Amino acid sequence: MINKVSRHIVQNEPLIFEQSSPGKRGYQLPELDVPAVDAEQALGAGHVRSEIEDFPEVSEFEALRHFTRLSTWNYAIDLGMYPLGSCTMKYNPRVNELVARTEGLAWAHPYQAEELSQGAMEVIAALENALAEITGMDAVTLQPAAGAHGEFTGILMIRALLESRGNARKKILVPDSAHGTNPATAMMVGYTVENIKSTDRGVVDLEALERAVNEDVAGLMITNPNTVGVFEENIRKICGILHDKGALVYMDGANMNALVGVARPGDFGIDVMHLNLHKTFSTPHGGGGPGAGAVAAAKVLTPYLPGPRLKRAGDLWQWNYDLPQSIGRVRAFYGNYGVLIRALAYIMAHGGNGLRQATLDALLNANYIRTLLEPYYEMAYKAPSMHECVFSDDRQAKKGVRTGDIAKRLIDYGFHPYTVSFPLIVRGAMMIEPTETEGKRELDAFVDAMIAIAKEVEEDPELVLKAPHLTRTPRVDEVTAARKPIVRWQPSTRASQAAD
Ligand SMILES: *Cc1c(COP(=O)(O)O)cnc(C)c1O
């Protein structure tokens, strides 16, 4: 039974190559009123393009409609909620776009002289200061291009500090609830990874941690709140355990949407962390758009931050390249600058109280969803939720329906799926993060859809197992799509597929 279903305009748009008819043009030029010249003679043969085989020939309107129709096949944040847990899919306020397009900033060239770049440098300085205050850390770099890149930067800094003390050590500890980028980062910096168990409350097991920490351990990479959406309540003790053995603590700050304005990692003992500016501070990242993985460091690690660093010389900003202990550049120029502008605009528009309110609203929204869905779905860990809640498909699995099936069915109800099967420590995970962006009406519509699906699983599991039913393309064979992708248009392939 389907209720409250939104149906899309489904236009079965063929490939543009299939719409081509020879001689069709998307433009019209006046008759030549000058003598024609031979292009090859005028330009030289090397500069004249040869015929492109199968080049589509369509009218202007056909081209326009083709791409506009294709754009409607995507789900978009302007269409509805993206409840993707761990991703913090917010995109507001839109005025940030206007700010990012400010001419003097958008057109600034990275090779422009320092005295002509003072405004752009001021933006960097202001954002670094704001982020240092928000995190309670001593200094911030905006160079890294995304979260994982920030992790890489931070662990390189830890390695450099330990090397300066005479021993880089061998291992990085990573809780079993960590994002996959954490162990990958540790490996890339040349460490081996040791997993730390979580308790049945979903937090780091202190005894397991104490047993694991020794003189071989360079540090711990911890996410707080962690990926099951639970605050690591023993975080001070955890930092103490590492510090007592001369090891450091890296915090994956992808979940800062739950802490900004409420708690500061610098105050609970973190040595270095990254922020996903494209998650917590407004820039949307659907479709793999640009990110920014600002790294914030406590005093002991600031000499190792990537260079150059900003410094004040009289009335002017300057780039300081004289940083003997720096790990060096991690990216060309000064980071993904457009994302930085949006983050600063977001922070300044909210102010301290506004940021705190956004955090509290994000927590409220996640707990609203949790409360309404707990009668229908199994809550993986009973500890209080922060900005996201993680259910498991335990109850639905008894009917043969798994998290991926429920996610597909959610598409029929007009929502982007939640995060499926992550974190790995929850079997059949369904990870939901609404963010503070969503209002009650949208949250209620989402909850209604999830409850309707839970009832469908009881009454007609086949309906859910075969979802989606209302999309242009029905359920695809994901394994074949991944193993044998068809990425090149071939008339023969299309013809044979159509015949199938
Ligand atoms: C998103 C995320 C990352 C990686 O960040 P990117 O910007 O995608 O590289 C790392 N850890 C957690 C917990 C995340 O949610």
The ligand as an ORCA input file, in Angstrom:
! r2SCAN-3c Opt
* xyz 0 1
  C      32.939     12.522      5.731
  C      33.763     11.902      6.769
  C      35.155     11.765      6.600
  C      35.884     12.095      5.322
  O      35.710     13.401      4.903
  P      35.874     13.806      3.350
  O      35.711     15.261      3.341
  O      34.791     13.064      2.618
  O      37.227     13.348      2.913
  C      35.877     11.244      7.649
  N      35.283     10.850      8.785
  C      33.939     10.944      8.974
  C      33.347     10.499     10.285
  C      33.138     11.469      7.973
  O      31.819     11.557      8.150
*
